[in-house]
Amino acid sequence: MVEKNKENSIGQVFTPDFVAEFMVKNALHFISHPDLKVLEPSVGEGVFLTHLIRNKIANITGYEIDKKLYDIISKKFPEIELKCDNFLNMNGSQKFDLIIGNPPYLGQNYNAEIFQDYVKKFPICSQFFVGNMDLFYFFIHQAITKLKPGGILTFITTHYWITKSRKTGVKLLKPHVLEECFLLQYVDLSAIKLFKRAKGQHNCIFVMQKKTGKEKRESANKSIEVIKIIGGNGKSYFDHELNHQIFRDLIDGNHSDHVISYVSALTNNDLSYSGSWNLLYPQEVRHIVSRIEKYCMNDNKIQYMKDYFMIRNGIIFIQDEIFILKRDKNFQIKDNEFYVKIDDKFIKILECEKSRLKKIYKSRAIEPFGFNKNNYLGYGIYFNKNEFIHSRLKIRNEKYEMTYPVLTAYLKQFEEQLKKILINAKENPLDLFFPRRGAFFKNSNEHDGQELIDGESLYESGNKIFFKYISEENVFGFSDGPYYATSDTYFLWKKNHSEIIDYPFIIAYLNSKIAKFLFKAKNIVIKRSKTKIEYGLPIPNLSLFHEEEERSIILVIRLLSNYVMFINNNSLSTSYIEKILSISYFSTHQGERLKKDIADAFLSNDKNHFIKIIDILFFQLFKLDERIIDSLQQRYY
Ligand SMILES: C[S@@+](CC[C@H](N)C(=O)[O-])C[C@H]1O[C@@H](n2cnc3c(N)ncnc32)[C@H](O)[C@@H]1O
């Protein structure tokens, strides 16, 4: 049972007057006749009611659950049919032309009891409950059922439900919306902070229209208008004056530098039931993306990152402070000998134990085409569970203790602490010597099903690409030698054993301006969502480049990229430049013009110089005009 006072204050954040004014006038562009029947499902202090009345709407129903607020508003708006009740409890067959408001936001994760209570009490909630959802999803579900065919629903909410995909709380919301409604308009407010009190919110206003029976039968389609607010003073900064000005301009239809509007390249029929909706996708941007994707086809399908790589986090230790040894804290190196601190003394480790210490990097060490070798966190103690396998774990541990006496003695100082952590996490306390995650990963293989891969050999040698767990930039690092990293690093592990990956080409592509453009166009912000990069970033198929000139551009890209990847490697000498400049590309008109740049880049030995040249080559390869991409980026992102 939910305590009364807790329920009373659910999601009480009130809408600024100018936003409500905009939403009411905006909604009336979509639906307008003399007897509109309107519903405000969570009235609050009544800001929407004020603007509905000002716009001569007479037939209004409102719900507000909080008795205190209800008493105030029922006095203030005697002409309105107000109910002091839970909107999710609204039954009966009343239907509306317009439903408008700002529903309460409340995450299910932290408010499970309220959701449980609602699921028990209200059919709409038991029908549409999903873990990880937000309370306002129920408001959308309920509102959809209360609309007349052709009726309009407009809410201001957080925007996550639009961009969220698989495995999140939108599993039932997106299908319900798409089956019953058209999305007509999407106002993206994520660049401004509208609510002073609410934290960490990115908002949007949407306008939906309930489909008629005929529209459903005929699978009718409609386009989606996007209004994107740009260039606020940063997402986290609350600027009332600026917000006010932006909305005044919207209401008055004035041109504003803070607003761009366009028809989304996605129509309603393009929206997926389970995936993210990338609505901020102008037609002209899509046009360029399609031209890039043409080079990413295989068997008539676009190849994405997921077709080549699996993305996995780096290593998680039971406790970093214990497992990651730091100089002078718990670790020393003298005359090539390593010492660890046991009982306040530094004890020398055996020669064979050295191989169990791995330089560990955090994601801040990642640089385009490589990583900063000196920027490591410390030495991680990495025992491999595959080294001594025994059905009795006690015996297995004894074998490690015999082979690696000093390092295991070091860890055993913290035995109690480590065991406690493992027990709390419902893991085996006898696993106290090993990394907790990131040492083995499952690779689903088309032919032999699932296979468990030992990460050590991959971290230790062979080509690997990695990037930051949280980043808006397309910075992809590379190493062909040992590289062990913490879990704020994502590794791209090659998926299919038979497939050969052209690492220099791929790494150049991933770090290119073209990939940067794709990141923006496809909204691939990497933030705990590897799904977006796996499913969103197309990867060129080299076998589609047949022309002699294309092949020679690829060759130049590959050699330059290879140079940048190993820029500090002295074995690459002047003959390398000669090798590059002898490629047939340099006898073309375009190639002639790049010759001097390349010679200069080698002289300066500056990575960024090479990266710029590689960008030019990619534009030539994809037959795209860099200036067009620049102007699109400037206009829309
Ligand atoms: C985000 S506020 C918005 C209020 C108003 N619509 C506005 O925009 O200023 C949500 C309001 O809904 C009320 N509320 C919360 N849960 C409710 C429910 N289940 N039914 C009706 N009202 C509810 C809260 O008390 C709060 O006043």
The ligand as an SDF file (V2000), in Angstrom:
LIG
                    3D

 27 29  0  0  0  0  0  0  0  0999 V2000
    4.4860   16.9750  -13.4770 C   0  0  0  0  0  0  0  0  0  0  0  0
    3.1600   17.6250  -12.5440 S   0  0  0  0  0  0  0  0  0  0  0  0
    2.4330   18.6200  -13.7740 C   0  0  0  0  0  0  0  0  0  0  0  0
    1.3020   19.4370  -13.3460 C   0  0  0  0  0  0  0  0  0  0  0  0
    0.6950   20.2950  -14.4360 C   0  0  0  0  0  0  0  0  0  0  0  0
    0.1370   19.4690  -15.4810 N   0  0  0  0  0  0  0  0  0  0  0  0
    1.7310   21.2030  -15.0010 C   0  0  0  0  0  0  0  0  0  0  0  0
    2.1470   20.9650  -16.0990 O   0  0  0  0  0  0  0  0  0  0  0  0
    2.1370   22.1560  -14.3430 O   0  0  0  0  0  0  0  0  0  0  0  0
    2.1350   16.2320  -12.3520 C   0  0  0  0  0  0  0  0  0  0  0  0
    0.9170   16.4230  -11.4940 C   0  0  0  0  0  0  0  0  0  0  0  0
    0.2090   15.2020  -11.5320 O   0  0  0  0  0  0  0  0  0  0  0  0
   -0.2900   14.8770  -10.2490 C   0  0  0  0  0  0  0  0  0  0  0  0
   -0.4260   13.4210  -10.2360 N   0  0  0  0  0  0  0  0  0  0  0  0
    0.5050   12.4990   -9.9260 C   0  0  0  0  0  0  0  0  0  0  0  0
    0.0230   11.2620  -10.1100 N   0  0  0  0  0  0  0  0  0  0  0  0
   -1.2400   11.4120  -10.5550 C   0  0  0  0  0  0  0  0  0  0  0  0
   -2.2550   10.4990  -10.9340 C   0  0  0  0  0  0  0  0  0  0  0  0
   -2.0180    9.1900  -10.9080 N   0  0  0  0  0  0  0  0  0  0  0  0
   -3.4380   10.9860  -11.3510 N   0  0  0  0  0  0  0  0  0  0  0  0
   -3.6590   12.3200  -11.4100 C   0  0  0  0  0  0  0  0  0  0  0  0
   -2.7430   13.2320  -11.0440 N   0  0  0  0  0  0  0  0  0  0  0  0
   -1.5400   12.7800  -10.6450 C   0  0  0  0  0  0  0  0  0  0  0  0
    0.7440   15.4340   -9.3110 C   0  0  0  0  0  0  0  0  0  0  0  0
    0.1720   15.7250   -8.0420 O   0  0  0  0  0  0  0  0  0  0  0  0
    1.1740   16.7070  -10.0390 C   0  0  0  0  0  0  0  0  0  0  0  0
    0.4210   17.8000   -9.6500 O   0  0  0  0  0  0  0  0  0  0  0  0
  1  2  1  0
  2  3  1  0
  2 10  1  0
  3  4  1  0
  4  5  1  0
  5  6  1  0
  5  7  1  0
  7  8  2  0
  7  9  1  0
 10 11  1  0
 11 12  1  0
 11 26  1  0
 12 13  1  0
 13 14  1  0
 13 24  1  0
 14 15  1  0
 14 23  1  0
 15 16  2  0
 16 17  1  0
 17 18  1  0
 17 23  2  0
 18 19  1  0
 18 20  2  0
 20 21  1  0
 21 22  2  0
 22 23  1  0
 24 25  1  0
 24 26  1  0
 26 27  1  0
M  CHG  2   2   1   9  -1
M  END
$$$$
